[in-house]
Amino acid sequence: MTPLISIIMGSTSDLPIMDKAARLLDELEIPFEINALSAHRTPAEVEEFATGAADRGIRVIIAAAGMAAALPGVIAANTTLPVIGVPIKGMLDGLDALLSIVQMPPGIPVATVAVNGAMNAAILAVQMLALGDETVARKLADYKRNLKNKIVKANEELAATDYKFKC
């Protein structure tokens, strides 16, 4: 099995957040890899990863980082693959990471999701894959349909909940 999506995080302390992306990809049966690489502590390894990702079959990279949040941008600077940045909440409630990721120079785009938005990053990566893969597109459509069904069911349960002053 060759991974199509790569999840990279600045350190394993980001795993509780990034696990949501991994679990969604698992649920949709999308092959992925997951690693910790640091733009500041392992810069040579980050460059090697980014420059070789496409040749290894990776189609989309999800890169999470907190604080200075350089990782997504460094990866994007070294690959032509789409990179999705996930700012991790740390100092300043993640605002520092969010601003670091979205403020990329011209020519080095990084798509960015909300602070701690790992699940949306995974969904966006799957949407990118679905453009060229009917099987992935069907899985994504089923997933989205189930989101609707969950809300419909939750609303039915809410309507059946009894409150003294509920109209």
C-alpha positions in Angstrom: 0.0 0.0 0.0 1.4 3.4 -1.0 0.4 6.4 1.1 -1.4 9.1 -0.8 -1.5 11.6 2.0 1.2 12.5 4.4 0.5 13.9 7.9 3.5 15.7 9.3 3.7 17.3 12.7 6.3 19.4 14.4 6.4 17.1 17.3 4.5 14.2 18.8 2.9 16.5 21.3 0.7 17.5 18.3 -0.6 13.9 17.9 -3.7 14.3 20.1 -4.9 16.9 17.5 -3.6 15.2 14.4 -5.0 11.9 15.4 -8.4 13.2 14.2 -7.0 13.5 10.7 -5.5 10.0 10.8 -8.7 8.4 12.1 -10.8 10.1 9.4 -8.4 8.8 6.7 -8.5 5.4 8.3 -12.3 5.5 8.2 -12.4 6.4 4.5 -9.7 3.8 3.8 -7.3 6.4 2.3 -3.6 5.2 2.6 -1.5 7.7 4.6 1.7 8.1 6.5 2.2 10.0 9.7 5.6 11.4 11.0 7.1 14.0 13.2 9.6 16.4 11.6 10.7 19.8 12.8 11.5 22.7 10.6 13.9 24.0 13.3 15.3 20.8 14.8 15.5 18.6 11.7 15.7 21.0 8.7 17.6 18.6 6.5 15.1 15.8 7.0 12.2 18.2 6.3 13.8 19.2 3.0 14.5 15.6 2.1 10.9 14.6 2.9 9.4 17.5 0.9 11.6 17.1 -2.2 11.0 13.4 -2.3 7.3 13.2 -1.4 5.9 13.3 -4.9 8.3 10.6 -6.1 7.1 8.4 -3.3 3.4 8.7 -4.4 2.3 11.3 -1.9 -0.4 13.5 -3.5 -1.3 15.9 -0.6 0.6 16.9 2.6 -1.0 17.9 5.8 1.5 19.8 8.0 0.8 20.8 11.6 2.8 23.2 13.7 2.4 25.4 16.6 4.2 28.5 17.9 6.5 29.7 15.1 4.7 27.3 12.8 7.4 27.2 10.1 6.9 23.6 9.1 4.0 23.9 6.5 5.8 26.8 4.7 9.2 25.1 4.7 7.5 22.0 3.2 5.6 24.1 0.6 8.8 25.8 -0.4 10.3 22.4 -1.2 7.5 20.7 -3.1 4.9 21.3 -5.8 2.4 19.2 -3.9 -0.5 20.9 -2.2 0.2 21.6 1.5 -2.5 22.0 4.1 -1.4 23.8 7.3 -3.0 23.0 10.6 -2.1 25.6 13.2 -1.8 24.0 16.6 -3.1 25.8 19.7 -0.3 26.7 22.0 0.8 30.2 22.9 -1.7 33.0 22.1 -4.5 30.4 21.7 -2.9 29.4 18.3 -3.2 32.8 16.8 0.6 32.9 16.4 0.6 29.6 14.5 -2.4 30.6 12.4 -0.8 33.9 11.3 2.6 32.2 10.6 0.9 29.6 8.3 -1.4 32.0 6.4 1.2 34.7 5.8 3.2 32.9 3.1 5.0 34.8 0.4 3.8 34.8 -3.2 4.5 31.5 -4.9 4.5 29.4 -1.7 0.8 28.8 -0.9 -0.3 26.8 2.1 -4.0 26.1 2.4 -4.9 26.7 6.1 -7.6 25.3 8.3 -8.8 26.5 11.7 -6.6 26.2 14.8 -6.6 22.5 15.7 -8.6 21.8 12.6 -7.0 18.5 11.7 -10.3 16.8 10.7 -11.0 19.6 8.2 -7.5 19.3 6.9 -8.1 15.6 6.2 -11.4 16.3 4.5 -9.8 18.9 2.3 -7.0 16.5 1.4 -9.6 13.8 0.5 -11.6 16.4 -1.6 -8.4 17.1 -3.5 -7.9 13.3 -4.1 -11.5 12.9 -5.1 -11.1 15.2 -8.1 -9.2 12.4 -9.9 -10.5 9.2 -8.1 -14.1 8.1 -8.4 -13.8 5.6 -5.5 -12.5 8.3 -3.2 -15.3 10.7 -4.5 -17.9 8.1 -3.6 -16.4 7.6 -0.1 -16.4 11.3 0.4 -20.0 11.7 -0.7 -21.1 8.9 1.7 -19.2 10.6 4.5 -20.9 13.9 3.9 -24.3 12.3 3.6 -23.7 10.7 7.0 -22.9 14.1 8.5 -26.3 15.2 7.4 -27.9 12.1 8.8 -26.2 12.6 12.2 -27.7 16.1 12.4 -31.1 15.0 11.4 -31.1 12.3 14.0 -29.7 14.6 16.7 -32.5 17.1 15.9 -35.1 14.4 16.2 -33.7 13.4 19.6 -33.7 17.0 20.6 -37.4 17.4 19.6 -38.3 14.4 21.7 -36.5 15.8 24.8 -39.0 16.9 27.4 -38.6 20.2 29.1 -41.1 21.9 31.4 -41.2 25.2 29.5 -40.4 24.0 26.0 -42.9 25.2 23.4 
